Amino acid sequence: MAKLHTTNKYMRIAADLRHRIMAGELTPGEALRLVPVAREYECGLGTATEALRLLVGEGLLRHAGRQHGYRVRDRVLWASTPPKIAATEITCPHCGRDVEVGVVVLAASG
């Protein structure tokens, strides 16, 4: 799993899938279906959906319809401006603990 620690499981799942896509482990056109993703990461369908939708928003996946799930987008569409991941530590105002959070920074298209 990628070394990005966050408080939200869907962000950890998205970080791992992002790493696998960028590394070429998941190839363009490859299908990612909701139930198998949820099983692999031992999470609920809602959490898996949030992770996959995050990657759709970043341009790494596309939704191929209800029966076909999600597909890895062609590398040409994102290789020139991959998202950057920044991690920062903040102090929770409620409990006082330090929490590391991740932020995905997308390049502007134009």
N, CA, C and O atoms as CSV, one atom per row, in Angstrom:
chain,resi,resn,atom,element,x,y,z
A,1,MET,N,N,0.848,-1.179,0.000
A,1,MET,CA,C,0.000,0.000,0.000
A,1,MET,C,C,0.891,1.239,0.000
A,1,MET,O,O,1.978,1.219,0.578
A,2,ALA,N,N,0.448,2.302,-0.635
A,2,ALA,CA,C,1.213,3.545,-0.692
A,2,ALA,C,C,1.440,4.091,0.711
A,2,ALA,O,O,0.666,3.792,1.620
A,3,LYS,N,N,2.487,4.887,0.901
A,3,LYS,CA,C,2.849,5.390,2.214
A,3,LYS,C,C,2.164,6.694,2.560
A,3,LYS,O,O,2.781,7.575,3.157
A,4,LEU,N,N,0.917,6.831,2.202
A,4,LEU,CA,C,0.135,8.013,2.543
A,4,LEU,C,C,-0.833,7.605,3.638
A,4,LEU,O,O,-1.706,6.765,3.416
A,5,HIS,N,N,-0.688,8.187,4.809
A,5,HIS,CA,C,-1.551,7.859,5.927
A,5,HIS,C,C,-2.614,8.933,6.051
A,5,HIS,O,O,-2.305,10.122,6.123
A,6,THR,N,N,-3.846,8.513,6.074
A,6,THR,CA,C,-4.943,9.460,6.204
A,6,THR,C,C,-5.940,8.894,7.201
A,6,THR,O,O,-5.855,7.729,7.589
A,7,THR,N,N,-6.865,9.712,7.601
A,7,THR,CA,C,-7.882,9.262,8.538
A,7,THR,C,C,-9.033,8.576,7.832
A,7,THR,O,O,-9.813,7.885,8.487
A,8,ASN,N,N,-9.174,8.734,6.529
A,8,ASN,CA,C,-10.292,8.147,5.794
A,8,ASN,C,C,-9.828,6.934,5.002
A,8,ASN,O,O,-8.876,7.005,4.225
A,9,LYS,N,N,-10.519,5.821,5.214
A,9,LYS,CA,C,-10.133,4.586,4.535
A,9,LYS,C,C,-10.239,4.728,3.019
A,9,LYS,O,O,-9.401,4.196,2.291
A,10,TYR,N,N,-11.264,5.444,2.531
A,10,TYR,CA,C,-11.403,5.572,1.081
A,10,TYR,C,C,-10.195,6.287,0.474
A,10,TYR,O,O,-9.812,6.000,-0.660
A,11,MET,N,N,-9.593,7.218,1.224
A,11,MET,CA,C,-8.410,7.916,0.716
A,11,MET,C,C,-7.196,6.983,0.685
A,11,MET,O,O,-6.364,7.083,-0.217
A,12,ARG,N,N,-7.091,6.092,1.649
A,12,ARG,CA,C,-5.991,5.114,1.643
A,12,ARG,C,C,-6.151,4.164,0.466
A,12,ARG,O,O,-5.175,3.823,-0.203
A,13,ILE,N,N,-7.393,3.735,0.214
A,13,ILE,CA,C,-7.652,2.843,-0.919
A,13,ILE,C,C,-7.336,3.558,-2.226
A,13,ILE,O,O,-6.680,2.990,-3.099
A,14,ALA,N,N,-7.796,4.795,-2.367
A,14,ALA,CA,C,-7.522,5.569,-3.583
A,14,ALA,C,C,-6.024,5.766,-3.768
A,14,ALA,O,O,-5.527,5.691,-4.892
A,15,ALA,N,N,-5.294,6.020,-2.676
A,15,ALA,CA,C,-3.842,6.205,-2.767
A,15,ALA,C,C,-3.165,4.933,-3.270
A,15,ALA,O,O,-2.249,4.993,-4.089
A,16,ASP,N,N,-3.619,3.784,-2.778
A,16,ASP,CA,C,-3.023,2.517,-3.220
A,16,ASP,C,C,-3.350,2.259,-4.687
A,16,ASP,O,O,-2.467,1.890,-5.462
A,17,LEU,N,N,-4.600,2.448,-5.071
A,17,LEU,CA,C,-4.972,2.247,-6.476
A,17,LEU,C,C,-4.245,3.234,-7.385
A,17,LEU,O,O,-3.814,2.870,-8.479
A,18,ARG,N,N,-4.107,4.477,-6.938
A,18,ARG,CA,C,-3.374,5.493,-7.708
A,18,ARG,C,C,-1.938,5.033,-7.944
A,18,ARG,O,O,-1.416,5.124,-9.055
A,19,HIS,N,N,-1.319,4.544,-6.890
A,19,HIS,CA,C,0.061,4.045,-6.998
A,19,HIS,C,C,0.130,2.890,-7.997
A,19,HIS,O,O,1.042,2.837,-8.822
A,20,ARG,N,N,-0.820,1.976,-7.926
A,20,ARG,CA,C,-0.830,0.826,-8.832
A,20,ARG,C,C,-1.051,1.252,-10.279
A,20,ARG,O,O,-0.480,0.658,-11.194
A,21,ILE,N,N,-1.872,2.274,-10.494
A,21,ILE,CA,C,-2.097,2.785,-11.851
A,21,ILE,C,C,-0.828,3.453,-12.367
A,21,ILE,O,O,-0.390,3.180,-13.485
A,22,MET,N,N,-0.243,4.319,-11.563
A,22,MET,CA,C,0.969,5.049,-11.975
A,22,MET,C,C,2.137,4.093,-12.236
A,22,MET,O,O,2.965,4.339,-13.113
A,23,ALA,N,N,2.194,3.005,-11.468
A,23,ALA,CA,C,3.278,2.034,-11.634
A,23,ALA,C,C,3.042,1.102,-12.825
A,23,ALA,O,O,3.931,0.336,-13.196
A,24,GLY,N,N,1.842,1.164,-13.427
A,24,GLY,CA,C,1.551,0.302,-14.573
A,24,GLY,C,C,1.019,-1.060,-14.189
A,24,GLY,O,O,0.791,-1.904,-15.056
A,25,GLU,N,N,0.818,-1.286,-12.898
A,25,GLU,CA,C,0.273,-2.565,-12.441
A,25,GLU,C,C,-1.177,-2.726,-12.910
A,25,GLU,O,O,-1.613,-3.825,-13.255
A,26,LEU,N,N,-1.907,-1.621,-12.915
A,26,LEU,CA,C,-3.252,-1.587,-13.495
A,26,LEU,C,C,-3.128,-0.857,-14.822
A,26,LEU,O,O,-2.707,0.300,-14.854
A,27,THR,N,N,-3.484,-1.507,-15.904
A,27,THR,CA,C,-3.219,-0.971,-17.238
A,27,THR,C,C,-4.443,-0.290,-17.846
A,27,THR,O,O,-5.571,-0.572,-17.443
A,28,PRO,N,N,-4.230,0.611,-18.819
A,28,PRO,CA,C,-5.353,1.292,-19.471
A,28,PRO,C,C,-6.385,0.296,-20.002
A,28,PRO,O,O,-6.042,-0.701,-20.636
A,29,GLY,N,N,-7.645,0.591,-19.727
A,29,GLY,CA,C,-8.737,-0.271,-20.149
A,29,GLY,C,C,-9.097,-1.352,-19.153
A,29,GLY,O,O,-10.161,-1.962,-19.258
A,30,GLU,N,N,-8.225,-1.598,-18.187
A,30,GLU,CA,C,-8.490,-2.641,-17.197
A,30,GLU,C,C,-9.687,-2.248,-16.331
A,30,GLU,O,O,-9.824,-1.100,-15.909
A,31,ALA,N,N,-10.542,-3.229,-16.083
A,31,ALA,CA,C,-11.764,-2.981,-15.314
A,31,ALA,C,C,-11.503,-3.094,-13.817
A,31,ALA,O,O,-10.771,-3.969,-13.355
A,32,LEU,N,N,-12.121,-2.189,-13.082
A,32,LEU,CA,C,-12.149,-2.264,-11.620
A,32,LEU,C,C,-13.619,-2.298,-11.236
A,32,LEU,O,O,-14.350,-1.326,-11.430
A,33,ARG,N,N,-14.032,-3.409,-10.698
A,33,ARG,CA,C,-15.434,-3.562,-10.305
A,33,ARG,C,C,-15.576,-3.342,-8.809
A,33,ARG,O,O,-14.685,-3.666,-8.023
A,34,LEU,N,N,-16.698,-2.795,-8.445
A,34,LEU,CA,C,-16.942,-2.354,-7.082
A,34,LEU,C,C,-16.816,-3.467,-6.046
A,34,LEU,O,O,-16.101,-3.303,-5.057
A,35,VAL,N,N,-17.487,-4.585,-6.250
A,35,VAL,CA,C,-17.482,-5.660,-5.253
A,35,VAL,C,C,-16.081,-6.245,-5.062
A,35,VAL,O,O,-15.659,-6.413,-3.918
A,36,PRO,N,N,-15.346,-6.561,-6.124
A,36,PRO,CA,C,-13.990,-7.064,-5.912
A,36,PRO,C,C,-13.065,-6.052,-5.214
A,36,PRO,O,O,-12.223,-6.443,-4.406
A,37,VAL,N,N,-13.219,-4.762,-5.520
A,37,VAL,CA,C,-12.403,-3.748,-4.841
A,37,VAL,C,C,-12.743,-3.741,-3.351
A,37,VAL,O,O,-11.847,-3.698,-2.508
A,38,ALA,N,N,-14.032,-3.783,-3.029
A,38,ALA,CA,C,-14.451,-3.799,-1.630
A,38,ALA,C,C,-13.918,-5.035,-0.907
A,38,ALA,O,O,-13.499,-4.946,0.247
A,39,ARG,N,N,-13.932,-6.169,-1.568
A,39,ARG,CA,C,-13.391,-7.401,-0.954
A,39,ARG,C,C,-11.887,-7.297,-0.737
A,39,ARG,O,O,-11.378,-7.641,0.330
A,40,GLU,N,N,-11.182,-6.818,-1.761
A,40,GLU,CA,C,-9.720,-6.723,-1.667
A,40,GLU,C,C,-9.287,-5.832,-0.512
A,40,GLU,O,O,-8.328,-6.146,0.194
A,41,TYR,N,N,-9.988,-4.724,-0.318
A,41,TYR,CA,C,-9.606,-3.770,0.712
A,41,TYR,C,C,-10.412,-3.925,2.007
A,41,TYR,O,O,-10.300,-3.115,2.927
A,42,GLU,N,N,-11.226,-4.985,2.054
A,42,GLU,CA,C,-12.010,-5.297,3.255
A,42,GLU,C,C,-12.777,-4.071,3.758
A,42,GLU,O,O,-12.626,-3.643,4.902
A,43,CYS,N,N,-13.601,-3.527,2.867
A,43,CYS,CA,C,-14.389,-2.338,3.198
A,43,CYS,C,C,-15.791,-2.488,2.627
A,43,CYS,O,O,-16.072,-3.428,1.883
A,44,GLY,N,N,-16.653,-1.572,2.974
A,44,GLY,CA,C,-18.011,-1.568,2.452
A,44,GLY,C,C,-18.054,-1.033,1.030
A,44,GLY,O,O,-17.096,-0.434,0.542
A,45,LEU,N,N,-19.183,-1.261,0.381
A,45,LEU,CA,C,-19.352,-0.789,-0.996
A,45,LEU,C,C,-19.306,0.733,-1.080
A,45,LEU,O,O,-18.790,1.281,-2.054
A,46,GLY,N,N,-19.834,1.417,-0.078
A,46,GLY,CA,C,-19.808,2.883,-0.078
A,46,GLY,C,C,-18.393,3.424,-0.034
A,46,GLY,O,O,-18.074,4.393,-0.723
A,47,THR,N,N,-17.536,2.801,0.777
A,47,THR,CA,C,-16.133,3.224,0.885
A,47,THR,C,C,-15.403,2.982,-0.429
A,47,THR,O,O,-14.645,3.834,-0.893
A,48,ALA,N,N,-15.637,1.812,-1.026
A,48,ALA,CA,C,-14.998,1.501,-2.314
A,48,ALA,C,C,-15.472,2.478,-3.391
A,48,ALA,O,O,-14.677,2.928,-4.216
A,49,THR,N,N,-16.763,2.805,-3.383
A,49,THR,CA,C,-17.305,3.750,-4.356
A,49,THR,C,C,-16.643,5.115,-4.213
A,49,THR,O,O,-16.281,5.738,-5.212
A,50,GLU,N,N,-16.481,5.585,-2.973
A,50,GLU,CA,C,-15.840,6.884,-2.745
A,50,GLU,C,C,-14.414,6.892,-3.285
A,50,GLU,O,O,-13.985,7.869,-3.899
A,51,ALA,N,N,-13.679,5.805,-3.059
A,51,ALA,CA,C,-12.300,5.721,-3.544
A,51,ALA,C,C,-12.252,5.772,-5.067
A,51,ALA,O,O,-11.441,6.496,-5.645
A,52,LEU,N,N,-13.117,5.008,-5.709
A,52,LEU,CA,C,-13.128,4.971,-7.175
A,52,LEU,C,C,-13.579,6.301,-7.763
A,52,LEU,O,O,-13.040,6.748,-8.775
A,53,ARG,N,N,-14.556,6.930,-7.140
A,53,ARG,CA,C,-15.019,8.240,-7.630
A,53,ARG,C,C,-13.934,9.302,-7.486
A,53,ARG,O,O,-13.824,10.198,-8.323
A,54,LEU,N,N,-13.144,9.204,-6.438
A,54,LEU,CA,C,-12.029,10.136,-6.265
A,54,LEU,C,C,-11.063,10.019,-7.448
A,54,LEU,O,O,-10.586,11.026,-7.970
A,55,LEU,N,N,-10.782,8.784,-7.863
A,55,LEU,CA,C,-9.868,8.568,-8.989
A,55,LEU,C,C,-10.502,8.972,-10.319
A,55,LEU,O,O,-9.791,9.363,-11.245
A,56,VAL,N,N,-11.818,8.885,-10.425
A,56,VAL,CA,C,-12.508,9.407,-11.611
A,56,VAL,C,C,-12.304,10.913,-11.663
A,56,VAL,O,O,-12.006,11.466,-12.721
A,57,GLY,N,N,-12.463,11.574,-10.531
A,57,GLY,CA,C,-12.277,13.024,-10.457
A,57,GLY,C,C,-10.871,13.454,-10.809
A,57,GLY,O,O,-10.661,14.557,-11.313
A,58,GLU,N,N,-9.905,12.589,-10.546
A,58,GLU,CA,C,-8.511,12.889,-10.873
A,58,GLU,C,C,-8.179,12.559,-12.321
A,58,GLU,O,O,-7.097,12.893,-12.803
A,59,GLY,N,N,-9.105,11.905,-13.015
A,59,GLY,CA,C,-8.873,11.565,-14.414
A,59,GLY,C,C,-8.154,10.254,-14.635
A,59,GLY,O,O,-7.786,9.940,-15.767
A,60,LEU,N,N,-7.943,9.474,-13.579
A,60,LEU,CA,C,-7.237,8.200,-13.723
A,60,LEU,C,C,-8.168,7.055,-14.097
A,60,LEU,O,O,-7.741,6.087,-14.727
A,61,LEU,N,N,-9.438,7.159,-13.713
A,61,LEU,CA,C,-10.439,6.151,-14.041
A,61,LEU,C,C,-11.601,6.824,-14.759
A,61,LEU,O,O,-11.762,8.043,-14.704
A,62,ARG,N,N,-12.397,6.022,-15.425
A,62,ARG,CA,C,-13.665,6.495,-15.968
A,62,ARG,C,C,-14.727,5.492,-15.573
A,62,ARG,O,O,-14.459,4.296,-15.458
A,63,HIS,N,N,-15.935,5.988,-15.365
A,63,HIS,CA,C,-17.041,5.100,-15.030
A,63,HIS,C,C,-17.579,4.537,-16.333
A,63,HIS,O,O,-17.971,5.288,-17.226
A,64,ALA,N,N,-17.597,3.219,-16.442
A,64,ALA,CA,C,-17.989,2.566,-17.690
A,64,ALA,C,C,-19.420,2.051,-17.645
A,64,ALA,O,O,-19.815,1.257,-18.499
A,65,GLY,N,N,-20.187,2.482,-16.679
A,65,GLY,CA,C,-21.570,2.033,-16.573
A,65,GLY,C,C,-21.737,1.038,-15.448
A,65,GLY,O,O,-20.774,0.438,-14.969
A,66,ARG,N,N,-22.964,0.880,-15.045
A,66,ARG,CA,C,-23.258,0.067,-13.867
A,66,ARG,C,C,-22.776,-1.378,-13.990
A,66,ARG,O,O,-22.256,-1.941,-13.027
A,67,GLN,N,N,-22.941,-1.972,-15.148
A,67,GLN,CA,C,-22.556,-3.371,-15.320
A,67,GLN,C,C,-21.067,-3.543,-15.572
A,67,GLN,O,O,-20.532,-4.637,-15.391
A,68,HIS,N,N,-20.395,-2.489,-15.984
A,68,HIS,CA,C,-18.987,-2.618,-16.357
A,68,HIS,C,C,-18.038,-1.984,-15.348
A,68,HIS,O,O,-16.822,-2.112,-15.489
A,69,GLY,N,N,-18.558,-1.314,-14.352
A,69,GLY,CA,C,-17.715,-0.740,-13.306
A,69,GLY,C,C,-16.894,0.448,-13.785
A,69,GLY,O,O,-17.390,1.327,-14.490
A,70,TYR,N,N,-15.650,0.452,-13.391
A,70,TYR,CA,C,-14.734,1.540,-13.709
A,70,TYR,C,C,-13.599,0.972,-14.548
A,70,TYR,O,O,-13.261,-0.208,-14.448
A,71,ARG,N,N,-13.021,1.831,-15.372
A,71,ARG,CA,C,-11.887,1.402,-16.202
A,71,ARG,C,C,-10.749,2.399,-16.057
A,71,ARG,O,O,-10.965,3.603,-15.912
A,72,VAL,N,N,-9.539,1.872,-16.098
A,72,VAL,CA,C,-8.350,2.723,-16.064
A,72,VAL,C,C,-8.304,3.490,-17.372
A,72,VAL,O,O,-8.422,2.915,-18.453
A,73,ARG,N,N,-8.129,4.805,-17.253
A,73,ARG,CA,C,-8.084,5.640,-18.463
A,73,ARG,C,C,-6.753,5.489,-19.167
A,73,ARG,O,O,-5.756,5.077,-18.573
A,74,ASP,N,N,-6.757,5.827,-20.435
A,74,ASP,CA,C,-5.558,5.768,-21.248
A,74,ASP,C,C,-4.493,6.679,-20.646
A,74,ASP,O,O,-4.779,7.816,-20.273
A,75,ARG,N,N,-3.306,6.190,-20.557
A,75,ARG,CA,C,-2.196,6.919,-19.940
A,75,ARG,C,C,-1.947,8.276,-20.595
A,75,ARG,O,O,-1.506,9.213,-19.929
A,76,VAL,N,N,-2.221,8.387,-21.880
A,76,VAL,CA,C,-2.021,9.640,-22.608
A,76,VAL,C,C,-2.841,10.761,-21.983
A,76,VAL,O,O,-2.434,11.922,-22.014
A,77,LEU,N,N,-3.980,10.422,-21.422
A,77,LEU,CA,C,-4.872,11.424,-20.860
A,77,LEU,C,C,-4.375,11.997,-19.536
A,77,LEU,O,O,-4.822,13.066,-19.122
A,78,TRP,N,N,-3.450,11.294,-18.863
A,78,TRP,CA,C,-2.997,11.799,-17.570
A,78,TRP,C,C,-1.496,11.775,-17.369
A,78,TRP,O,O,-1.011,12.363,-16.402
A,79,ALA,N,N,-0.752,11.135,-18.220
A,79,ALA,CA,C,0.683,10.962,-17.992
A,79,ALA,C,C,1.452,12.278,-17.966
A,79,ALA,O,O,2.446,12.396,-17.250
A,80,SER,N,N,1.013,13.259,-18.728
A,80,SER,CA,C,1.767,14.508,-18.776
A,80,SER,C,C,1.578,15.361,-17.523
A,80,SER,O,O,2.442,16.175,-17.198
A,81,THR,N,N,0.483,15.188,-16.829
A,81,THR,CA,C,0.244,15.967,-15.611
A,81,THR,C,C,-0.369,15.086,-14.527
A,81,THR,O,O,-1.534,15.260,-14.170
A,82,PRO,N,N,0.415,14.139,-14.002
A,82,PRO,CA,C,-0.141,13.285,-12.952
A,82,PRO,C,C,-0.432,14.107,-11.700
A,82,PRO,O,O,0.218,15.122,-11.450
A,83,PRO,N,N,-1.406,13.663,-10.921
A,83,PRO,CA,C,-1.699,14.406,-9.695
A,83,PRO,C,C,-0.534,14.345,-8.729
A,83,PRO,O,O,0.201,13.358,-8.685
A,84,LYS,N,N,-0.373,15.395,-7.962
A,84,LYS,CA,C,0.652,15.426,-6.932
A,84,LYS,C,C,-0.040,15.210,-5.599
A,84,LYS,O,O,-1.145,15.702,-5.370
A,85,ILE,N,N,0.612,14.483,-4.741
A,85,ILE,CA,C,0.038,14.209,-3.438
A,85,ILE,C,C,0.881,14.916,-2.393
A,85,ILE,O,O,2.091,14.709,-2.304
A,86,ALA,N,N,0.236,15.738,-1.620
A,86,ALA,CA,C,0.918,16.445,-0.548
A,86,ALA,C,C,0.360,15.939,0.774
A,86,ALA,O,O,-0.853,15.790,0.922
A,87,ALA,N,N,1.215,15.682,1.709
A,87,ALA,CA,C,0.770,15.263,3.037
A,87,ALA,C,C,1.185,16.328,4.034
A,87,ALA,O,O,2.270,16.903,3.940
A,88,THR,N,N,0.330,16.573,4.959
A,88,THR,CA,C,0.639,17.542,5.999
A,88,THR,C,C,0.056,17.054,7.309
A,88,THR,O,O,-0.898,16.275,7.317
A,89,GLU,N,N,0.608,17.497,8.393
A,89,GLU,CA,C,0.115,17.092,9.700
A,89,GLU,C,C,-0.608,18.265,10.346
A,89,GLU,O,O,-0.101,19.386,10.377
A,90,ILE,N,N,-1.796,17.987,10.859
A,90,ILE,CA,C,-2.564,19.018,11.549
A,90,ILE,C,C,-2.936,18.501,12.935
A,90,ILE,O,O,-2.907,17.296,13.188
A,91,THR,N,N,-3.277,19.406,13.809
A,91,THR,CA,C,-3.737,19.021,15.136
A,91,THR,C,C,-5.255,19.086,15.146
A,91,THR,O,O,-5.846,20.109,14.800
A,92,CYS,N,N,-5.874,17.993,15.543
A,92,CYS,CA,C,-7.330,17.933,15.608
A,92,CYS,C,C,-7.815,18.860,16.718
A,92,CYS,O,O,-7.365,18.743,17.858
A,93,PRO,N,N,-8.734,19.787,16.401
A,93,PRO,CA,C,-9.205,20.710,17.421
A,93,PRO,C,C,-10.083,20.043,18.482
A,93,PRO,O,O,-10.300,20.617,19.549
A,94,HIS,N,N,-10.591,18.841,18.200
A,94,HIS,CA,C,-11.480,18.158,19.134
A,94,HIS,C,C,-10.735,17.287,20.137
A,94,HIS,O,O,-11.053,17.288,21.326
A,95,CYS,N,N,-9.734,16.538,19.650
A,95,CYS,CA,C,-9.049,15.608,20.547
A,95,CYS,C,C,-7.603,16.005,20.834
A,95,CYS,O,O,-6.981,15.452,21.741
A,96,GLY,N,N,-7.061,16.954,20.073
A,96,GLY,CA,C,-5.696,17.414,20.305
A,96,GLY,C,C,-4.610,16.524,19.713
A,96,GLY,O,O,-3.423,16.812,19.871
A,97,ARG,N,N,-5.003,15.436,19.028
A,97,ARG,CA,C,-4.007,14.546,18.430
A,97,ARG,C,C,-3.513,15.097,17.097
A,97,ARG,O,O,-4.243,15.794,16.392
A,98,ASP,N,N,-2.271,14.778,16.762
A,98,ASP,CA,C,-1.739,15.136,15.452
A,98,ASP,C,C,-2.231,14.103,14.444
A,98,ASP,O,O,-2.157,12.900,14.694
A,99,VAL,N,N,-2.731,14.573,13.313
A,99,VAL,CA,C,-3.277,13.710,12.275
A,99,VAL,C,C,-2.622,14.083,10.960
A,99,VAL,O,O,-2.574,15.258,10.594
A,100,GLU,N,N,-2.112,13.073,10.240
A,100,GLU,CA,C,-1.546,13.316,8.913
A,100,GLU,C,C,-2.652,13.211,7.885
A,100,GLU,O,O,-3.368,12.210,7.848
A,101,VAL,N,N,-2.801,14.210,7.060
A,101,VAL,CA,C,-3.832,14.210,6.024
A,101,VAL,C,C,-3.174,14.345,4.663
A,101,VAL,O,O,-2.109,14.950,4.534
A,102,GLY,N,N,-3.810,13.782,3.658
A,102,GLY,CA,C,-3.299,13.855,2.295
A,102,GLY,C,C,-4.200,14.724,1.444
A,102,GLY,O,O,-5.419,14.743,1.619
A,103,VAL,N,N,-3.597,15.427,0.539
A,103,VAL,CA,C,-4.341,16.283,-0.380
A,103,VAL,C,C,-3.841,16.002,-1.780
A,103,VAL,O,O,-2.634,15.964,-2.018
A,104,VAL,N,N,-4.765,15.806,-2.710
A,104,VAL,CA,C,-4.389,15.591,-4.105
A,104,VAL,C,C,-4.472,16.936,-4.808
A,104,VAL,O,O,-5.501,17.610,-4.766
A,105,VAL,N,N,-3.382,17.315,-5.452
A,105,VAL,CA,C,-3.326,18.589,-6.168
A,105,VAL,C,C,-3.298,18.280,-7.653
A,105,VAL,O,O,-2.352,17.661,-8.141
A,106,LEU,N,N,-4.314,18.699,-8.371
A,106,LEU,CA,C,-4.392,18.445,-9.800
A,106,LEU,C,C,-3.892,19.651,-10.574
A,106,LEU,O,O,-4.114,20.797,-10.185
A,107,ALA,N,N,-3.219,19.371,-11.668
A,107,ALA,CA,C,-2.759,20.475,-12.530
A,107,ALA,C,C,-3.956,21.007,-13.306
A,107,ALA,O,O,-4.853,20.252,-13.679
A,108,ALA,N,N,-3.959,22.303,-13.543
A,108,ALA,CA,C,-5.046,22.910,-14.320
A,108,ALA,C,C,-4.919,22.503,-15.766
A,108,ALA,O,O,-3.823,22.498,-16.325
A,109,SER,N,N,-6.039,22.163,-16.373
A,109,SER,CA,C,-6.000,21.808,-17.794
A,109,SER,C,C,-6.316,23.053,-18.608
A,109,SER,O,O,-7.048,23.937,-18.163
A,110,GLY,N,N,-5.781,23.103,-19.746
A,110,GLY,CA,C,-6.081,24.284,-20.509
A,110,GLY,C,C,-5.440,24.249,-21.812
A,110,GLY,O,O,-5.590,25.184,-22.599
